[in-house]
Amino acid sequence: METTTAIRRLTALAQETRLAIYRLLVPAGEEGLSAGVIAERLGVSPATLSFHLKELERAGLLQARREGRSICYAADYDGMRDLLSFLAEDCCHGRPELCAPLSIPPAGLAAGEKRQ
């Protein structure tokens, strides 16, 4: 991944509403959610939401598809996987356990439990 692409993706996520959108879409899976549902769940106006969705899509973190009269958005898992791989590229120094899959909860946290 190019450094400029990583910076664009990190910049897109470095904003409260966009981070909330992305985190809402991750568990929604490939089906994603319609823009209307996203706006409702996050309490964001349609115009504001549209701006943030475009930023995330332009950064390669969302995919949009039309379903009838609605546009559905889904997390681009490949885009995030590429970003995480780029960030962790040199972290292990020969110790792969340091870079274990990110979906495994850290020691001391039960599955589904979140850090405070």
N, C-alpha and C positions, 0 to 999 in steps of 0.2 A: 504494500500500500504506500502510496505517495504521502509524504509528510503533510502536504497541503490538504489532502483528502481527510487525513486524521484530524487536522486542526478544524476543518469545516464541520466534521461530525461532532467533535467535542464542543465547538462553539454552539452548535445547534442545541445540544443537550444542556448547555450551561445557562439555561433560562427556566424559571420555575414552571411556567405553563407547558413549555415543550417537554420538559422532563416528565411532568405529570401525564401528558398525552402518551408519551412513549411507554411509561410504566403501566398505563391503562391498557394499551394495545398488546403488550407482550403476552399476558395470560389469555387474551382473546383468540390467540392462534391465527392460523392462516385465513380464517373467516373474517377476522377483523371486526370493526364496528362502523356504522354509518356516521357521517359527520354530525348528524342530529343527535345521535345517542352520545357521542363524545361530548358535544356541547352541553347536553343536559347533565351528564354525570359530573362534569367538571365545573359547571356553572359559568361557562364562557360564552360570550356573545358570538353569533355566527361569523361576523366580520373579523373579530379577533382570532377566532379559531381557524378560519381560512388562512390567515397570514401565517400562523404557527405551523399548520399542517404543510403549507408550501415550503417553509424553511426546513422542516424535517425531511420532506420528500426530496428537496434539492440536495440535501446532505447525504442522501442514500440510506436513510434510516426508516423510511416508510414506503409502502407501495399503495397506490390508489387504483381502484377499479370501479367502473360504473355498473350499478345494478338498478336497472329501470331508471327512475328519476333521482336516485340517490347515488352518492359516491361513498364507497366503503374504503376504509384505510386499515392496513395491517402493518405490523412491525416487519421490517426487512431484516430477518434473522441473519442472512448472509452478510449484510452491511455491518451489523453489530459484531458478528463473529470476526469479520476482517479487522474491525477496529480493536477488539480485545486481543486478537492475535498480534497485531502491530504493537500494542502497548506492552504485551507480555513477552515479546519476541526474545529478549535477552535476559529475562528475569531469573531463570532457573540455575544458571551456572553449574550445570551437571547434576542438579538435584530436582528431578521432575516432580517430586512430591510438593515442592513449593508452588508449582503451577498446575496443581490438580484441577480437574474440571470445576468451573465456577459455579455450577449448579449444586455442588455438594456443600451443605451448610458448614460454616467454620466450626472448629471444635468448641463445644460448650453450647451450641445452639441446636435445638431440635428442628427437624424438617418443618418448614413452613413458618418458623419463628423468625422474627425480624430484629435486627439490631436497633437500638434506640438512638 
